Amino acid sequence: MSLRKPLLSLLIILTSGIVFSTSSESTPRVVPAPHPLPYISTKMERPEFWIKKVKNPDRLLLGPEEIQRMNEESARKPDLFLCRVQNMKEHWTREEIRALLKEDWDVFGSEGEVRYGKEGSPFKEPFWNEVKKNLNQEALKERTRILFSLIVKRTDLRVFPTDEPGLTSPSGQEFDRFQHSSLTPGSLVGIYYFSRDNAWAYIQSGFIRGWVRAEALGIAHGKKDAVDYDEAKDRLVVTANSINVYGDTALQEILFSAQMGTSFPLLSLPAPSGMPYPSYVIKVPFREKDGHLSFRKGYIPWNEDVYRGFLPYTRENICRQAFKMLHQPYNWGERSGGRDCSRFIMDLFATFGILMPRNSKLQARIGLDRGQLEGKGLREKQGMLDRAIPLATTLRLPGHIMLYLGKEKGRYYVIHSVWGFQSKGPSGPILQRIGKAVVSDLSLGREGPSGSLLQRITDIRVIADSASVFPGGADFSRPR
């Protein structure tokens, strides 16, 4: 099967979690947002509060076969830009790869918006010339055979082969537009070619293409080695916010950390004897000195928050998984280890084996559409939320996505990873910085120039089967 044009460089533009953009009239003063946020009680920051509000929270919304069919359907939709790396065509022409590079440059290069470096100065022509030079396009052969590889440690996936941030403003340290995303250990990728300095590789992952450090790659001798690892059926899934994977039975050597939704081939279950500390034994990719892929054993303590196979897709499990990320830091593209809004959603649903695109706009195309909200009034939107399924519904507005928790005392609540929101101050606009995953109600930002979350919602999607979405008019919320 040949692969369509694999990825769109625009894909990460809308993953920000910057719920309210700054006013063009004046620069807002930045202050910490209150904690908890308005209308949030301590009990609302516990999953049990929301689980008790719904009927049959342990009811299976989608079974494994239904999830597999949904994933296959998503992968077939070209507008979601998902990629099954194992199905990529193996030979690429020079012109095809250059077309991908041109697309990247047209969006993020010197002809686009002004970008600032870490010192706050705008990039000048010498910087862009060095970037172009390191793209190494002159080294492309007339025909290139891609290499298959596994990521051996968490790594950033960059727009260009440079660690220099491409900031949106002189002081915009949090929003590096050269940062696409991060890739987790064990991720299958295809390598197109290498940078001029050989420190970077231009790769295709399952949801985005870009440049990664070559030291993060274990290059397979043959495609089968990497693909077999990726397709191993018996897997251990990380269900904690993150865990450490160790390289020895004494649990002293940390190989890497693995975040929620990452999975590994399972070699053996914890045994009461035979090693100093009972542990799960997993298969992890390893980079040899020559850069090639090999495998070694990894160890995860028996009492870590992991699960054999994917979690059953119930609303109770969805809620508990989401709240494990509560108060975890917000970071654009996970540059410093946090999550932006779309990565929050991606990692959450990965624990159930549900494939999500990397970008909030595309994530809002997964699941059953409950109708367009754009252009509707508040009462119409409230009516649609009253008919939604709490804990299995995503809500999207331009540049942001959230998980719907439910209704309490006439207010509608979500959990999401968010940078901040605007409000009015006595001397001008104020940006209230949140910078983490929080519970909030949908009135957040109502005093800002763009309006509240509820006013700005454009999409509502239920990720469940049609019987759950249209249960003969049944109400899935418990009256309180």
BAVEXSE-471941 format. One record per residue: residue in one letter; y, x, z of N, C-alpha, C, O in turn. Coordinates in steps of 0.02 Angstrom, whole numbers, plus 50000, padded with zeros to 5 digits. Each point is the difference from the previous one (the first is absolute). Layout:
AYXZYXZYXZYXZ
...
REM end
This chain:
M499415004250000500594995850000500625004450000500085004350044
S500354994749908500625004049998500514996850045500004993950011
L500435010150016500504997750048500664998849965500215003949958
R500104990550059500684998749976500465005450026499805004150042
K500834996049935500495004650028499994999350076500154994650025
P499695010750012499764999350068500504997950052499804996650047
L500825005349949500444998450055500714999849978500195002949949
L500204993750089500704999249987500395003950052499914999050060
S500535005349918500395004050048500464995850042500205002050055
L499984992049921500454995750038499684997150062500334996950041
L499035004249965499604996250048500235000350072499894995250037
I500405010349984500185000650071500734997950013500215000250057
I500154998049892500714998550011500094994350050500505000050037
L499044995249966500114994250042499585000150063499844994650026
T499995011150000499595000250061500415001550062499725002150051
S500924996949946500435003150049499924997550071499965004150046
G500024989549965500064997550067500725000150024500134998750059
I500345002849896500714999650017500184992749987500174998149944
V499804997950108500064992949990500694998049976500074995449960
F500435007950065500684998049982500385006149975500125004750038
S500074995249900500365005649971500705000350027500284995150024
T500005010949973500675000950028500524997049954499914999549940
S500644998550090500554996949963500355005149956500085005850020
S500124992149921500365004649956500725000950022500335004849979
E499924990850064500695000350021500125005350053500535003250000
S498994997850044500105004950054499325002450024499504996449996
T500495009750030499385002850026499894997450072500445000850042
P498994996149971499894997250066499895005450053499745005449986
R500464992950073499875004350058499284998850021499784994350006
V499845011250005499294999550017499925000150076500265004450034
V499384990649992499864999650071499264998150009499714997049955
P499995004750101499314997950012499964992450008500434997050032
A499055000149939499894992850009499744998850071499685004350029
P500454989949999499754998650068499244999449999499704998149950
H500005003450107499284998950008499874996450065500235002250053
P499414992249945499764996949937500574996949961500554999050025
L499294999349913500504996749958500144992950027499624997550041
P500924999549936500154993250022499424995249988499655000449949
Y500254995150099499484994849998499295002750004499534996649981
I500405009650043499335003050008499875001250074500395003350034
S499074993949991499795001150069499455005250001499705001649949
T500165001050110499475005050007499334997349977499615003549969
K500254990250047499354997149981499934999449924499445000049975
M501114999449990499964999549927499815006649967499825000149941
E500215005350097499805006549974499275001650014499795005749996
R499844989250022499285000750010499634995649950500214994349989
P499255008149981499654996049950499724993550027499964995149963
E499845004950101499694994050028500474993949996499774994449992
F500885006850014500484994549998499934996249934500014993849999
W499935009849946499984996949934499304997549983499924995049965
I499575008550059499324997849987499874993250033499664995849970
K500595003250090499894993750036500354994149967499844994250014
K500635007249943500384994749968499664997049939500244995049973
V499215008050003499684997549940499304997450016499685002350047
K500094993049913499334997350007499495004649966500145002749946
N499294997950085499455003849970500225006949976499915001649941
P500385002550102500245006649978499455004749978500135004949965
D499244993650054499445004349980499654997549938499485002749981
R500794992249987499714997449938500115005049944500555002749992
L498934998549969500035004849945500414996949943499824994749974
L500735008550008500434997549946499755002249931500064996249952
L499675009750044499715002649939499395004250018500035004150046
G499424994849920499415004150010500025006349958500435000649956
P499115004150056500005006349961499974999049925500345003549962
E499264991750015499944998949928500654997149972500205001849944
E500124993950094500644997249977500545005349997500405000149954
I499605004450095500485005549999499885004649941500475002249968
Q498904999250018499845004249943500244996949935500275003449957
R499624990050035500234996649939500765000249995500285001049946
M500064998050111500735000250000500255007049980500475000649962
N499205004650065500195006849983499905001449926500435003149968
E499014994750005499865001149929500524996449957500215002649949
E499984991450071500504996349963500685003650004500355000449949
S499825002250109500635003650007500015006249956500505001649968
A498935002050032499965006249960500064998749926500215004449962
R499624989550016500054998449929500704998049979500154999549940
K500294999350108500684997749983500445006149986500165003850046
P500054997249892500405006049985500665000350036500275005450012
D500014988750007500665000050031499975002050074500535000650031
L498875000549998499945002450068499965007750003500085002950053
F499785000249889500005007349994499515003450048500125005650023
L499334991049991499465003150039499565004049952499954998349941
C499745006850084499615004449957499335001650032499975002550057
R499484996249909499355002550021499935007049970499835000849941
V500295004150100500035006949976499355002049965500015003649950
Q499424993950076499365001849971499934997449929499575002449962
N500844992750018499974997249933500535002949953500054997849943
M500345007050081500515002949957499685003549940499465003050006
K500874996649937499755003949944500095007450017500485001850035
E499075002349942499995006950022500405004849955500155005650021
H500034992249920500385004449955500684996949985500054994149981
W500475009950028500694997849990500355004749952499905006150002
T500514991149954500385004249954500635002650035500224997250051
R500065008149921500635002750026500544994650000500394999650047
E499644996449900500514994949993499924994650054500504997450025
E498895000849992499894994950051500245002350068500324996150036
I499535010049982500225002550065500765000950001500324998550051
R499955003949895500735000849997500364993250006500544999650027
A499144995249947500304993350005500034997850073500484996750022
L499005005050017500014998450071500555003850036500374997250040
L499705009249944500525004150031500694997549981500465000050042
K499634998049896500654997349979500174993750038500584999050018
E498934996849993500134993950038500245001650071500464996950026
D499215008150005500225002250067500725002449997500414998250042
W499745006049909500675003049996500534994849986500555000350028
D499304994849929500494994949983500204995950061500574997850005
V498975001350043500154996150059500315004250055500484997950033
F499255008149978500195003850059500375006549985500225003550046
G499854998249890500295006549982500765000150000500324995550027
S499965009749944500715001450005500434994749965500594999350014
E499114996949939500384995049965500034993450039500364995449981
G499275004250074500004994050042500565000250051500535002949989
E499354993950069500504999950053500095007050030499565004349995
V501024996850035500135006450034499525000750059499884995350037
R499845010849970499555001450055500295005850040500325004549973
Y499554995450092500265005050046499425003850032499484997150015
G500625009349996499505004250033500044999450075500414996250027
K499165007550008499964999450073500645002450034500124998250058
E500285005749908500645002250029500564995149987500575000950022
G499284993749941500504994949988500425001049938500464996149987
S499395009149973500385001449939499644997149940499395000149997
P500984997249954499684997349941499675005549959500255005649998
F499194992849970499655004949959500425001649938500284995649968
K499755010950017500355002349941499505001949945499394999650010
E500885002449934499585001649942499475005350014499444999349976
P500715006150062499485005050014499394997150035499435002049985
F500674993350061499434996950034499564996449950499395000949998
W500924994949960499624996149952499655004649949499454998549977
N500865006950005499695004749954499375003150030499505001049966
E500535000650099499415002850034499444994950003499425001749991
V500764992050022499494994750001499674999449932499394999849995
K501015000049952499734999549932499555006049985499474999249970
K500755006650051499615006049988499314999550034499495001849970
N500504995850092499374999750037499554994449975499404999950016
L500874995349945499574994949970499505003049951499474997249988
N500715008749985499515003949962499734996449938499425000749983
Q501004995649985499774996049942499775004449943499564998149961
E500745007950033499805004449944499285002450006499715002249951
A500004997350110499315002250009499494994649981499405001449998
L500834992649988499544994749981499655001649934500325001849951
K499024997450049499625001149940500024993849955500204994650022
E499605006349916500004994349955499564994450026500174994249994
R499275007650037499574995150034499805002950068499805005850005
T500264990150046499845002150068499454995650029500024993849992
R499505009350039499484996250036500184999850074500085005350031
I499984988849996500214999550070499435002450046499414999749982
L500795002650076499545002150052499984994650054500504996850014
F498925002250015499934995250054499995003750067499725005450006
S500604991650043500105003550063500024995050058500114994049990
L499785008650070500104996150061500555003250041500055006150004
I500364989750028500515002550046499655002350064499594996350028
V500565009849995499645002750058500414999650064499735001150054
K500914997249940500424999050059500584995549981500184999649941
R500114997150107500564995649985500545003949964500185005550021
T500094991749924500495003649962500514995349969499854994249987
D500755008350003500524996149967499894999949925499785005049970
L500384989450000499974999449927500724999449976500354995150016
R499885009949946500705000849982500144998049927499555000449958
V501064997650029500204998449932500025006449957499794999949942
F500465005550087500045006549966499675005450042499904999050060
P499925006749910499675005350038500495003950043500155005949986
T500114991050065500475003150046499974996450067499894994050003
D500225009850051500064997050067500714998150016500134996750050
E500345005249908500704998350012500084992449997499794996949951
P500515000150100500084992749997500534997949950500495003749989
G499434990649981500504997149956500314994150035499784994349992
L500745007050048500274994950045500484995449963500335001949952
T499714991950072500434995049968500735000850018500444997449965
S499715006250090500685001250021500035006550039499475002550021
P501115000449989500035006450036499704999850069499755005050025
S500274989150007499724999450068499354996050001499764998350053
G499965000249888499414995649996499355003650010499564999949956
Q500375003350101499405004250012499354996049999499475002849988
E500574990750024499384996150006499744997749932499424997849996
F500985002549951499804996949938499995005249943500485000849964
D498955002550031499885005249951499694996949938499414998450000
R500995000849948499754996749939499525004349961499704997649952
F500225008750066499495004149968499324999050033499515002949978
Q500464993150075499384998850035499694993449976500294994750011
H499145005849956499654994049978499624996950058500094994150016
S499485009950016499554997350050499635005850032500175005849989
S499334992650051499545005150024499304998249977499864994249984
L499715010750013499294998949984499585002250059500145005150031
T499354991049983499585001350059499395004249981499795000049942
P499925003650106499405004049986499444995749970499874994450022
G499815008449927499464996449966500224996149940499584997249965
S501085002350021500244996349943499785003349935500075006149992
L499674990049962499805002449935500605000249953500374995149995
V499745010649972500555000749953499775003649937499505003550000
G500884995449947499905003849938500585004749990500574998150009
I499285008149972500525005249991500145000849925499555001649961
Y501084997450020500205001149931500085007549986499715002649953
Y500715000750088500125007249990500395002650060500124996350047
F500095010149951500325003250057500715002349983500175001049941
S500234999950111500695002249992500035007449979499495003550002
R501104998649980500095007049978499825004950056499705005249987
D500474993150075499865004550056499294999050028499815003350049
N499804992149921499324998550020499944997350071499444999650027
A501124998650004499984997450068499914992450001499854997150052
W500254999749890499984992849996499534997749944499895003649952
A499844990450057499594996949948500274993049985500194996350045
Y499845002149891500214993349978499384995649998499535001349962
I500474993650080499374996350010500114992449992500564997550002
Q498874999149990499984992750001499574997850058499425002050005
S500864994050039499614997050055499844992849982500134997749944
G499614998750104499824993149988500594995349995499924994349978
F500685008050042500574995550001500655003149977500504996549994
I499515009949992500615003449978499825006849972499505003050020
R500924999549935499915006949977500585004150024500524997350019
G499415009349981500535004450021499735006950014499465001849977
W500915002150062499835007050015499795000950072500344997550046
V499115006049965499775001650067499905007650005499895003449949
R500144999150112499865007150011499275001549981499544996450020
A500375008949941499325001849977499545001550059499394998949995
E500895003550059499595001750059499684993950032499555000750042
A500674993349940499724993950028499424997449958499724994750016
L500105008849931499494997649953499365004050004500015006250002
G499434990349999499365003149989499764998049931499814994249990
I500195010449963499864998349930499255000149987499665005050011
A500084989349967499284999349990499765004249941500345000649949
H499065002450058499695003649944499844995049944500055001749941
G499764992450078499854994649952500274993450027500064999150061
K500094996449895500284993550019499554996450051500254996950046
K499105003649945499524996350041500085001650075499944995550041
D500195010849975500045001950071500564996050035499904997550055
A500675002049912500574996650031499904992449999500164996650049
V499585000849896499924992849994499464997450047500094994750031
D499365009049976499474997950046500264999550071499814995550038
Y500615009249981500304999850067500424993650008499954996650051
D500465002049900500444994350003499624993450001500224995250032
E499215004649935499624993749994499434999350049499624995249996
A500315009450052499484999450051500064993450036500554998150021
K498914998349988500024993250026500064999750076500394996150027
D499235008050008500004999850073500595004250025499985006149999
R500564990450024500625003550015500244998250070499874994550026
L500475010250004500324998950065500754999249987500325004349971
V499954990050052500704998249986500415001250063499814998050055
V500765005249936500475001150056500374993550012500364997549956
T499564999750104500334993750017500545001150053500354995250018
A499735010950007500565001750043500625001349958499965000549939
N500625000050095500605002149964499875006749966500185000949942
S499525003850094499785006449972499525003250049500014998550060
I499585006049916499525003650041499975007249977500235001749945
N499485002750096499855006849980499285000649977499554996950029
V500345007049919499335001749976499895007350017500415004349984
Y499024997150048499865006850025499495003449956499604996949965
G500415009850039499545004049960499435002950039499605003849973
D500354994550092499465002850041499764994750049500364995350016
T499035005650009499704995250045500344999950069499944995150036
A500405010349981500355000250064500694996749996500354999550050
L499844998249891500634996449989500605004250020500464997750034
Q499545008649944500555004650014500415001649938500605001150005
E499074999049937500335001849937500224993749963499584996449973
I501075002250025500244994249964500065001849925500385004549981
L499254991849978500045001149928500634996749971500375003149962
F499744990750057500584996249976500044993450039499534998250037
S501014998449955500064993250028499914995149942500175001449943
A499564992850074499874994849950500314993550024499894997950057
Q500484998849899500354994050020499594993849985499495000349966
M500764994150060499664993549991499834998749927500405001149955
G498994996550034499774998249933499645005649964499674998649950
T500385007650074499635005549969499264999250017499824997850054
S499755003949898499274999550013499645006249975500245003549955
F499184997850075499615005949984499264998249995499774995450036
P499855008049921499274998950000499715001750069500145005350028
L499464990149998499715000850066499325003449995499564997749963
L500355007950073499375003649999499544998050057499404999349991
S500894999650069499594997850056500434996950054500605001450006
L499094994250034500334996750055499975004350063499595004650004
P500844994050044499985003950063499324999750033499704994650006
A500045011150015499365000450035500135002250072500455004050012
P499164993550035500115001750070499885007350016500245002650050
S499405000849907499875007150011500015003649933500014996949947
G499975009750056499995003949939500655003449983500025004349957
M500514993850077500655003449992500384999150065499864995450038
P500625009049976500364999850064500324993250014499994997650056
Y500284999249892500344993650008499754995449945500065001649941
P499674992650077499754995449948500554998449950500564998250019
S499295002449917500514999149949499704996949937499405000749986
Y501024995849978499834998249931500035006449958500455004150009
V499084996649946500015005749954500164997349931499654995749974
I500875006949996500224997749935500015005949951499965005850020
K500084992549917500055005149947500735000649980500314995049982
V499965011150022500705000949983500075005349944499605004749997
P500894994549960500115004949946500325006350028500374999850049
F499485005849919500245006450024500195004349938499664999849949
R500895003950058500235004349945499775007150013500175003050051
E499434999749904499785006950005500575004849981500524997849975
K499395008650037500535004949987500195000149926500585001449984
D498964997149973500164999949928500284993349977500134999149940
G499974996250107500304993649984499504994549984500194994349991
H499175007550004499514995049981499784995850060500095001850058
L499634992549926499794995050049499315001650029499535001649964
S500434998050101499364999950034500054994750055500514996750008
F498955002650029500004994950053499765003150065499615004750001
R500634992550053499775002050066499964993950045500224994649981
K499515006450077499954994550048500644999450041500305005050019
G499904988949993500564998550044499744995950058499514996449994
Y500835004150063499774996650060500554995750029500575002250006
I499254991650011500474995350030499694997550065499444997549999
P500915003150057499724998050065499744992849998500284995749966
W499195003150070499664993549999500454994350022499914994249979
N500585007350063500424994650027500664999149962500454996550023
E499615006749918500604999049960499994993149967499484996849994
D501115001049986500094993449969499835000549925500445000949958
V498914998650027499755000349932499494994449991499794996950050
Y500005001849889499544994449987499555001949942500225002949950
R499144995550057499535001449945500074994649947499834994250011
G500425007849932500174995249948500684996950012500345001850048
F499854993749909500654996850007499974994450052499484996950010
L501075002050023500044994850051499914993149968500214999049943
P499494996350093499994993049976500724997549993500415001050043
Y499724995649902500684997849984500154993350034499934994749970
T500275005850093500194994250039500725000850022500285005549999
R500034989050022500695000450022500065003750067500515003350013
E498994996250028500025003950062500015007449985500395003850029
N499174998449926499985007149983500645002249965500255005550012
I500024990349944500635001749967500545001250051500375005049996
C499684990550052500535000550051499915006250042500485003750013
R498914997650009499885005950043500155006449962500285004750029
Q499544995649908500145006049961500755001049991500245005650007
A500124989249978500725000649990500345002550063500455004249997
F499354993250061500335001950062499825007050023500345002850044
K499145000249929499865007050015500535004649971500085005750021
M500304991849930500535004049969500694998350030500505002849979
L499524992650069500634998150030500355006050032499685004050035
H500964996749952500425005450027499865006849968500305005050020
Q499244995349932499905006349965500615001349954500284995249974
P499925011150017500635001449966500004998049926499505000349965
Y501094997850014500134998749929500185006649966500405003950025
N499294997349917500205005649958499914998149927499484997549980
W501035003849981499964998749928499455004349969500015006150007
G499514990649960499475003649966499565004250046499655004549976
E500384994150089499615003750051500165007450001499585004150018
R501034997849963500175007149995499885003750065499785005849999
S500374991150058499915003350064499454996950042499995000850061
G499564995649907499424997450034500044992850021499504997250024
G501084999549967500054992950017499794995649942499655002249955
R500574991750046499844995349946500644996249980500424998550042
D499635000149893500504995249979499674993149998499424999250018
C500964995849959499744993150005499374998949960499534996750023
S500455005949915499424998749958499395004150021499444997849990
R500675008150040499435003850025499694996550062499405000350010
F501024996550030499764996050055499514994749974499454999250027
I500744997249921499574994849971499385003149968499454997450008
M500645008149957499455003249966499465002350049499414998749990
D500805004750064499525002550049499664994350038499405000350015
L500984994550000499734994250035499424997049961499454999150027
F500664999349910499484996649960499455004749978499454997749982
A500675008850018499485004849983499424999750049499435001449982
T500704996850081499464999750049499504994549985499454999950027
F500754995449929499554994649979499725001249930499644995849973
G500545009949998499775001649933500404996649946499784999649942
I500824997850075500424996649951500475005049967500385003550034
L499594996949901500395004749961500714997449991500104994549976
M500385009650044500704998249993500375005249959499875006050006
P500604991849950500455004949969500425003350053499994998050058
R500405007049922500395003950048500714997250009500355002250046
N499854993149913500704997949999500054992750019499584995949982
S500955002450055500074993350029500024994549947499724994750009
K500625006749936500054994949947499314998449971499854994349986
L499755010950005499324999049972499534997150052499564996149983
Q500525005850080499584997150053500094992550004499544996450019
A501065001249964500144992850003499674996249943500104994049993
R499515009549966499614996649948499264999550019499604997449961
I500225005050098499314999750024499934993650042500414998650043
G499054997749944499884993950038500224993849961500175000449941
L499814993950093500164993649970500744998450010500255000150056
D500074998249890500724998750001500134993150029499734995049976
R500685004750076500194993650030500654997349971500274995150025
G499985008149923500594997549967500595004750008500065003550050
Q500374996549899500595004350001500524997450050500154994050002
L500115010550038500514998250049500715001849977500494997550028
E499555006749920500665002249977500404994049976499774995949961
G500845003750064500454994549981499924993750040500394995349991
K499125004450054499904994150041500425000450063500185005450022
G499974988850006500394999750060499585001550062499395000549996
L500945000250061499655001750062499484994850019499455001850021
R500714991949972499534994750020499375000249956499454998950024
E500655002349912499425000449955499565006050019499394999550000
K500935006150016499615005950020499644998850066499435002050008
Q500914994850039499674998550064499414995449989499485000850033
G500594994349922499444995549986499405003749971499434998450017
M500705006449941499455003949971499675004550052499395000850000
L501015001950045499715004150054499594995750047499505002450028
D500704991449983499624995450043499314998749972499544998450037
R500385002449897499354998849968499635006549986499454999949972
A500835005750049499685006549990499465001150052499944996350048
I499655008849941499475001850047500225006050040500015005649973
P500174993550090500205005850040499465005450001499414998550002
L500815007749997499575005950005499605001549936499605004649999
A500524991649948499675001549936500484999149942499794999149943
T500865001050072500514998749950500515005849999500245002150052
T499915000349888500535005049993500634996649974499984995449960
L500595006950065500654997649980500395005949971500025005450029
R500284993449913500355005449966500724998049984500134994349981
L500335010550027500684999449974500135006449962499635004850007
P500894995549952500115006049959500015006350043500425000850045
G499115003849942499965006350035499634999950066500015005050035
H499674989549983499694999750066499434995050000500004995149962
I499495006250083499444995550007499784999850073500075004950036
M499664989249986499854998850070499364995950005499804996849952
L499895003350108499444995750015500264994250044500325001250051
Y499534992749928500224994150036499564998850062499394999649994
L500924999850064499634999050062499944992750019499494997950027
G501034998249960499984992950019500664997750027500515003449995
K499484990650033500604996650023499984999250076499474998550028
E501105002450003500054999250073500694997250016500515003149985
K499494991050046500624996750021500504999549943500605001450008
G499144996649934500434998749943500195006249959500354999349950
R499445006650072500165006249964499375002849967499444999050023
Y500675004549921499455002849960499995007650011500525003349998
Y498884999450014499945007050021499565004049952499544997449969
V500635009150027499635004749958499905006550038500345001450049
I499195002649927499935007050021500075004349938499714998549948
H500695006850058500155004149940500285006750022500255000850056
S499715004149898500305006550012500685000049965500034998849939
V500505002550099500674998949973500485005450024499945002550056
W500524999449900500495005150018500574997150042500165002850052
G500144991749926500554997250037500304993949967499774997949947
F500744999450084500344994149973500745000450017500215003550046
Q500184992849915500725000250011500244994050041499724994649997
S500815006650040500344994750037500755001549998500225005249976
K500174990150050500725000850001500225003250066499744998450053
G500755006049942500305003050059500744998750000500284997949949
P500075003350107500724998750005500415004149951500554998049981
S499195007950000500385004349955499655001249933500165004749964
G499364990950020499655000749936499254999150007499764998550055
P499875002449890499284998950002499635005250043500225005850006
I499244992150023499585004350042499294999949972499734994649988
L499985011250003499295000549983499615001250063500055005250032
Q499554989849987499595000750060499335003049980499594996949965
R500315009250057499415003849980499404998150043500025000550062
I499444997349905499374998450035499525005949992499795003050050
G500044998749889499615006149986499294999950024499735005250019
K499954988949982499304999650022499724993149982500354995749973
A499005003350042499694993649989500164995550060499915002050057
V500324991949929500234995550052499794992949985499824998349943
V500214997650109499974992749993500734997649998500405002050042
S499764993749910500674997049998499944992949975499494998149971
D501034998150040500024993449969500395000649935500325005049987
L499644989849971500285000449933500754998849998500304999949946
S500024999250112500734999650000500325006950003500615000649998
L498985004650006500265006850005500465001449941499834998949942
G500775003750074500485001849948500454994449977500375000849951
R499614993650083500394994249977500755001449999500374996749962
E499875008150078500715001650001500195005449950500585001749992
G498935001049974500135005349951500234997249934499974994049989
P500255010449966500264997749935499474997049954500174996149955
S499205005450057499474997449956499664993850028499604996949965
G500545001450098499684994250030499365001750036499805005850002
S499884989250025499415001050041499385001349957500014999049940
L499465003150094499365000849966499794993449967499785000049943
L500294994650094499794993549974500394998249937499724997449952
Q500935003950048500404998549942499805004149939500084997749943
R499655008250068499875004649945499284999949975499855003249950
I499704993250084499304999949979499934997049930500304994849985
T499315008649973499894997749931499274998349986499864996149954
D499675006750084499294999149985499614998750064500145002950053
I499374992749942499544998650055499294999849971499864996249955
R499715008150072499325000649974499504999550057500085003250052
V499414992849938499474999350050499395003949974499774998949945
I499995005650097499425004049980499394997050034499805002150055
A499924993049912499424996350026499704996349941500275000249945
D499174996250067499704996149946500374993449995500384998050044
S499514998649900500374993849987499844994650051500424995750014
A498975004350014499824994950050500425000850063500164995150034
S500025011349981500425001250059500734998149986500354997550044
V499865003649894500704998749983500124992549991500534997550018
F498984999149954500074992949988499444996150036499584997149966
P500415003050100499454997150038500084992550011499914997650056
G500254998849892500064992750007500584998150046499974994850034
G500555009349967500574998350040499945002150073500444998350040
A499025005249977499915002050070500535004950022500235004149960
D499984995450103500495004550028499665005850034499614999050047
F500525007149931499665005850028500355002850062499785005050028
S500764991749993500345002350061499834995550058499924993949992
R500025009150067499914996050060500674997650026500475003950006
P499594989650008500644997850030500095003150067499525000950038
R501115000749979500145003150065500514995750037500195001750056
REM end
